[in-house]
Amino acid sequence: MSLRLALVDGVAALRRLPSGLLPLASVGTARLVGDGATPLTVAGTVALVGWAFLRDGFAPCTDLSEEQAAQIVATRGAWALSSLWGHYILCWSDEAGTVYLLRSPVAGPPIFHTRGHEGQRIDVSGAASYCAFTDLALAHSLGFGRGGPDPARVDAALRYPFFRGPATEIVGVNEIVPGEIVEFATGRRQVGSWSPWDHSVQPPRRVAAYELRQLVGAVTGAWGRRFDRIQLELSGGLDSSIVATCLAGSGVQWRGMTLATSEPDGDERPYARAVTDRLGAELAERWRPAPGDPLAMPDRLRVRHGGFGLLAPSDAVFLETARAYGADAIFTGAGGDNVFGYITSTAPILDALRYAGPLAAWRAAGDLARMAHDNRWKALVFAARRVLTPPPAWPIDATLLSQRYAGPMPAHPWTADAGRAAPGQRVYATSLFLTQSFVDAYDRALALPMIAPLLSQPLVEFGLGIASWQWGEGGRDRALARRAFGAELPREVLTRRSKGRILSIFLPAFVEHRERLRPFLLDGWMAGAGILDLDAMRGMLDGGAADPVTILRILEIADMEGWARSVTAAPRP
C-alpha cells in the first residue's frame, strides 16, 4: 500500500536514519519512522498510519480524538476493529508501556516482525531488539539482520499455492496477518484479533440485491473520495466493471486502463470499452509488452515472493500510465471473485440442506451443475462424498517437488477454529487467503497506493453472513452481484462467461527460455536445498511433453528461484 515505515524499540538512541525517513511518533518505548508521504494521525500513545474510515457514515478518519485513543488502549484494539475500517496499521502502548500492533483486516498493508539474535539487543547505531517493518531494505538499514531463505517454508509456499500464513520464507521474519493484534516485543497474537468466523452468521441470512449494491457503492465511494485522481485497472470483467460503475456514481475523477494482447483470448478491450462508453469515462488502452526474463531476479528485495516476473514489464506499463495520468492511486477489482462468492465446490449444497431444507439443496445442486456444465445428480454425489471424506483444508500441489520437506499445511490463526462455520461459509472465507498475493505482489503497489475496494472490511463481513448458496442462484457465478448491478452494467459484461487469458505470454516465453531454465533450476538454490524433484524437472526441461499447467508450474518455480537468489545475494548489515 505504498507505506514505508518501521516501528523499532529504542530508536531514540539511533544516530542515523535511512535517507528520506524521519522519526514520526513515539509509541511507548518504541519509535515509528517513515517517509513524509505516510498518512499519519497521532493521539497520545496511539499512532494510526494509512487510510482509515469510520464505520458510522464511512467518513474518513483523519484524526483520533483523545476519547477514541483511550478506547483503543482500554479495549486493546477491539474498538478499532469494530469502529474503523480501511487499510491501516495501528500501534499503541498501554499504561504499563507494553506496545501493540494491529494490521487492518482482510488485506491491509503488509507488515513484518523480526527481532535481534536470540531476542537480545543488537548493537548497530543503537537499534534495539524488535522491529516491525513494511520494507526489508528498511529493516536492514536500521541494523536488523535476517536469515536466509528457509527451505521448508519455500517448499510450503509452492506446495500450498497462495497460502500466506504468518511464517514467511525468510528465517526469523514473520508476517502479521490481516486483522491480527500482536504484542510488539514478542509478536504473540492477542485475544480479540479479527477472525472471519466471528462474522459467519448461523443461520446465514438471505439478502436483497439492493443491499449489496448500496454497500459496494458506499465503500467504493468512500475510497474514491480519499484520492484526487484515480486510475482503475479495467479488464471489462464483472468485478472491475462494478468498481468502475461505483466510481462514476461517486463523482470522483478517474479513468480506466486496460492492456491487450495480440491474441484474441487476451484482448478485453471490447468489454472495457463497453463499460467506459456507458459511463462516459476515459479509457487508456495499451498493448501488453513482451514478457520479462523468467530468470531475472526481482528488482526489489522482498520479504515474500511476489508475482510472475514475466509480467514485470506489464506491471511497469500500469505504473507508467498511472503516473502519466497524474494518478495518486491505482484501483483494482481484485478480490471480487472471492467477495462476490464465485464458489464452484459442493459446499453450498450442504449449507442449503442444513439451513433451508432438501428443496433448497436440490436447487443449489442444479445451480452448481449449470455453472459446471454438468448434471445435478453428479453434483449431489460429489456433495455426499464431501460429507463422507472432507477435502483438505487447502489444495496441495506437489508437482516437481521432492518429498524432503513435505509436511502439513502451514499454521494460520484463521484455520484454528474454522469448524465454527458451515462448509460453504468456510469455502467463502478461506478464499480470502488468495487475495493478498494479488494486491501487493507487483512493484506498482509499492510505488502508488493500490486500492482494492471490494476487499473492504464492511463488505467482506457482510458477505460472510450471506447464505452461501445464494451467490450462485440461477446457475450463474456471482449471481447476487450480477443482479445488484444488472441495471447499470452493459449486457455484454453481465452475460460474459470467460476471462481474458495470458497464456499467450507464458507459453512462448517458456519455449524461448527452456534451455536457459535448465541450469538455472537444476543447479540453483532450490536444487541444492533438496526442494525440487530433479528427475521430474530434468524430464520436463529436456524436451518432455509439457502441458500448459506444468509449464506455468515450471515458471512459478523459476520465479521462486529468482527470489531465493535475490535474498541470498543481498548484502547483510
N, C-alpha and C positions, 0 to 999 in steps of 0.2 A: 504493500500500500504506500510505497514511496516514503516511508518513515525511516529515518536513520538516527537511531538513538541507542543508548545503553544506560542501564541502572547498575551502578557499581558501589559496593560498600567501601568507605574510606577514601573516596576520590578527592576529598578535601586536601589530602596530602599529595595529590597528583601534581607534579611540577610542569607537565606538558599535556596538551590535548592534541588529537589529530587535527590537521588543517581543516578549517571550516566548521569545527564543532565548538560549542560553548557550554558552560555549566548552565542548566536550565532551572533546576529546582533541587531543594533538599527534601528528602523523604526519610525521616528518622536519621540514622547514621549513614544512609546511602545517598548518593548524588546521581541525579539524572542529567545526562549530557546528550546533546543533539544538535542538529543544524538549525539555522534561524528560520527555515521554512516550516518547521514542525508545528502543526496546530497544537496549542497547549493552553490549559487552564489550570491554575493552582489555587487551592484554598486551604490554608493551614498546612497540615501534613499530608494533604491529598493532592495528587497530580493526575490529570487526565490528558492523554496525548492521543490525537487523532480526531475523528469525526463522530460525534455522538448526537443523538436526538432524544427528546423527552417522549415517554410513552403517551403522555397526556397531550394530545394535539399534534404530535410529531414535530414540534418546533425544535430548531437546532439548539443544542446545549453548548453555548459558547462561554459560559462561566458557571461556576459552582458557588452557591451561597454557603455561608457558614453552617446553616442548618443542614443542607444536603451533605456537606463534607462530614458533619458529625454523624449523620445517618449511615454513611458509608463505613466509617470507623466502627460505630456501635454494632452494625449488623454484619461486620466482616465481609463486606462486599455484596451482601444479598440485596441491599437497596438498589444498587446499580443494575443488577440482573433483572429486577422487576420494574424499574423506573426509567432505565435508559436502553437504547439500542443503537447500533451503528457499527463502525469499525474503529475500535479504540483500544488503548492499553491504559489501565488504571492502576496506580500504585499509591499506597498509603502506609502509615505507621500508626500503631495503637499507643495507648498510654505507656505501655511497657517498653516501647521503642522497637517492637517487632515489625518488620516490613513485610508487606504482602503485595502480590501482583495479581491482576485479573486481565485476561485476554477476552475480548468481546466474543459472544457466542457465534456459532455456525461457521464463519470463516475467520474474520479478524486478522489483524496484521500479524504475520509470523513473528514469534519471539522465542528466543532460545536461552537456555540456562546452563551455566558452567561454573566451576569453582577451581581454585588453585589446587595443586597437587596434594592429595590426601587431606583436603579441607584446610590446609594451612595457608597463611598469607604468603603471597609471592612478592618478592622484593624487586618490583620494576617501577621505578618512579613513584612509589607509594601506592600502586594499585593493590587492592586488597583481595580477599579470597573468593568473593562471589560476584557474578556478573550476569545480567540478563541483557540480551542484545538482539538487534534485528539484522546485523551485518557482521559476517565472520571476520572480514578485514578490520572492522572497527574493534572487535574484541581483541584481535591481535595487537593492534596499535595501543590499546590500553594496557598491554602487558600480560594478557591471559593466554597461556599456552593451550594446546589442544593435542589430542591423539590423532592417529591416522585413521583411515577407513577401517571399520570393523567388519571382517569377512562374514561373520554370521548375520549381522544386520544388513549388509549388502545383499546377501543371499535372500533374506526375508523380504527385502524390498522388491526383488524380482519374482520371488515365489508367490507373494501375495500382492499382486499388482494394484497400485494406487492406494494401498492401505497405509495410512500415515498415523502411526501412534506416537507416543512421547519419545521413544528411543530413536534417535537419529542414527545415521550410518557413520557418524564420526565418534570415536571413543571419547567419552567424557562430556558429551554435549547432548542435552535433552531438549525437546520442544515442549512448550506449554501449550496444551491443546485448546481449541476454541471453547470459551466458557469456563475455563479452569481457573480456580483461585489457588495460588501456591504461596507458601511461606518462602520468602526470598532467600533466606540463609540456608535452607535445606532443600528447596524445590519440592517439598511434600505437598500433595494435593490436600485441599481443605474441605471439610464438610460444608455443603452449601454450593459447591460448584454446579454449573449448569449441566443438565443431562437431558437428552431428548425424551427419555422415558417419563420425565415429570410432566410432559405435555401430551403423552399418548393417551387420550381420554378413553375411558372404558365405562359404558359402551361408547363407541365412537359416534359422532354426530353427522347427520346429513346437513349439507349447507346449500343455500341457493347460489346460483351462478353470480348474481349481482353482488353478493357479499365478497366473493373472491375478487371481482372487478374493482370494487371500492378499495379494498386493501392494497392490491397491486398498484393501483393508481396513486394511493396515498404515500406508500413508501418510495415509489419511483419519483414522484413529485418532490418529496422531501429531499431526496438525494440530489435531484436536478438543481434545486434552488441553492444548494451549497456551493455550486461552481458557476463561473461566469460563461464558460464556453466548453461544450462537450462534444467529443467525437464518439459516436456509437458504432461498434463493430457489428454491422448489419448483414447477416447472411441471407435474410429472407426466410429463415426458418421461423417456426411459431414463436419461440422464446424471445429472440432478438426483436422480432416484429412487435410483440407485445410491449417490450420496453420502449420501442420507438413510438408506439401509439400513446403510451403514458407520458413520455417526454413532450410530445406535441401538445397534449392536453394540459400540461402544466405551465406552458408559456416560457420555457427556458430556451436559450439559444443553443442549438445543436445541429449536427449533420450526421448522416450515415456514411459509412465507408465499407467497401466490400472489395475482396480480392477474387480474381477469376483465373482459372487455368485454361489452357487452350483445349483441354479435353472436356467434352460436354458434361461428364459427371462431376467436374469441379467448378462449373460455371453457374453461379447462383444469381447472376445479375438480373435476370428477368423477375425473380421473386423480390429482390431488394428494390428494384425499380418500381414494382407494383406498390410496395409499401410507401416509398417516399413520394410517388406520384399522388397517391391517395391523400397523404398528409400535407402535400405542398412543401416538402422539405428537400434540402440539398443532398445529393448522393455523390460521393467521390468514388471513382472506380479505378482500380489499378490491376495490372497483370501480376499474378503471383510470380516472384522472381525464381530463378534457378535455385535448386536446393543447395544447402550448405554442405560442407565436408563432413561426412559421418565420423571421421577420425579426429576431428578438431576438438581440442579441449575447450571448455567453457571460457568465455571472455572474463567472467567474474567468478571469484571464489565463493562458492555456495555451501551452505551447511547441508542442504539436501539436493539430491539430483533433480534437475529441472526438466524442461520439456525437450522434445526432439531437437537435436542440433541441426537436423536437416531443415527445420522450419525457422532457424535463426534469421536468414535473410527476409523472410516474410514478417517476422517479428520487427525487424528494423524498418520495414516499409510502413507497418502500422504506426510505429512511433514517429517516423519521419513525417507522415501525413498529418498526424495529430499536432505536431509542433508547427508545421506549415500553416495549419488552420488556426493556430493560436489557442488550442485546447488546453485547459488546465486540468482536465480529467478525461480518462478513457472509460466509457461504459461498455458493458458486455451483457449478453443474455445467458452467460454461464450459470449453471445450476438449475435452469428451467426444467430440464428433463426430470431432475430429482424432486424439485419443489412442486411441480405440477403432476407428479405421480405417474411417470412413464414406467409402469410395472409390467413385466412380461412373465412373472412367476405365477404359480398357482396359489400363492398365499392369500390373495384377496378372496378366493373361493372359500377358504376355511374361515376367514373373518365373517363373510356373509352368512355362512351356515351357523356360526356361533351366535351372531348378534341379530340376524334378521330372518333366519329360518331356511328350510330346504328350497323354497321357491326362489329366494334371493340368491342362494348358492347356484341353483340351476341357471339362472340368468347370468351370473358372474362367469360361469363356465362357458356359456355361449359368447359372452363378450370377449373373453380371452381367446377362444377359438377363432373368432373373426379377426382379431388382431394378428394372430399367428397363421392365418390362412389354413386352419386345420379344423378338426371337428370337436364338438362339445364332449363326446364320450371320452376321447383321449385326454382332454383337459381334466375331466373328473377322475380318470385313472391316475394321472400324474398327481392330482391333489391328494388322493388316497395314499399314494406312495410317499408323499411328503409327510403324512402323519406317521406312517409306519417307519420310515427311515428319513429323519430330518436331514436336510442338506447341511454341508459345512457352513460355519458362520461366515466364511469368506471364500470366494473361488481360489483355487490353487492352480498355479501354472508352473510345473516343474520342467518345462521344455528347455533342453540344452543345459540344465543344471545338474551337477553331481549330487550325490546323497550325503556328502560330507557334513553339510550344515543343515540338512533338512530337519525341521522342527515344527513345533506348534505355532499357530498364529501369534504374532507379537501382541503384547498386552496393550489394552486401551481401556480407559475408565468407562467408556460407553458400552463395552461388551460385558462388563461385570454383572450388570443386572438387567440385561436385555430381555430376560424371561418375564419381566413385568408387563411387556407389551404383547399384543396379539401378533400372529405371524405376519399379516400384511403390514401392520404398523412397524414391525421390525425391519421388513424389507425396505419400507419407505425411509425409515430413519438411517439405516446403515448405508443407504445410497449417498447420504451426505458425506461419508468418508471420501467419496470420489472428487468432491468439489474443489478442495483446497489446491490440488495439483493443477487445476485448470485456471485458477485465478492468479496465482503468483509464480507460475513455472517459468515465465519468459521475462526477458530483461525489460521490456516496456513497462512491466508492473513495478519495476524498481526506479524508473525514471519519471513516471507520472502516476498519480493515483489511479488504480484500476478498480472500478466500482462494478460490482455485480448486484444490482438492486434486488434481483429475485432471491438472493440469499440473505435478505434482511431478516433479523430475528423475529419480528412480529409475524411475517408471512410464513416462515418455517414453523413456528409454534402453532399457527392457525392450521397449517397443513397436517401436522402431526395428530391433530384431533379429528380429522375427517375420516369417514368410513372409507377404507382402502379400496373397496370395490366401486365406489362412486367415480374414481378417477378414470376408469375405463368403460363406463356405461355406454352402451350402443356399439361396442366393438371398436372404439376409436381411442388411440392413446391420448392422454392429457385432455380427455373429453370435457371435463369441467372447465378447464381454461379455454377450450375452443368455444364453449357455449358463452362463457363470460365475455369474450371479445368478438363474438360472432357478428355483431352489427358494425364493427369498426375495422376489421381486417379484410384485405382483398380475398376474394373467393379462392384464388389460386394458392394463397398461403394457408387458408383454413383447410383446404382439401389435400394439401401436399402430404405425401406419404413417405418421401425419401429425403435424405440429407445429401448435401454436396460431399463428394469423396475426394480424397487427395492421394489415393493410391498411385495416381499417375505421376506423383512426385517421388514416392518412396521406391517403387519397383525399379524404375530406370536407374536411380541412384545406387541401388544395391548391385545391379548388373555392372555399372561403371566402376564401382569401387571394390568389387568382390575380391580381386587379387590383393589389394592393399589391406582388406579386412582380415585376411588370413593370418599374417604375422601379428597384426595389431591385437587380435583376440587370442590366438593360440600361444603367443609369447608375452602376453600382457600381465597386468597386475592381478586380475581375477583368475587367470590361469595359474599363476604362481601361488595364489592363495587357496587353490583347490575348489573354487566355486563352480567352475564350468565342467560339463561333461565333454572332455576334449575329443573323444572319439566321435560323438554325435556332431559336435561343432565342425570337426575336420571333414566329416562326410558331407555336411551342408555346403561348406566353403570350397570343397574340391570338385564341385560340379554336380553334386547330388540334386535331384529334382526338389525344389523348394516351393511350397505353395505360398500365397500372399501372407497368410497368418504367420508362417515360420519366418518369412523374410522380415516382417515387422518385428518379430521377436529378436532376430539377429541384430537389427538396427537399434532396438531398445537396449540390448546388452552392450552394443558398441557405445551408446550414449553413456551408460553407467561406467564403462571402462574409462572413457574420457574424463568423466567426473572424478573417478578414483585417482587417476593420474594427476589431475589438477590439484587435488588435496595433498598427495604425497610430494609433489614438486614445489608446492608453495613454501617460501621461507617461513621459519618459525621464530617468534620473538625470543 
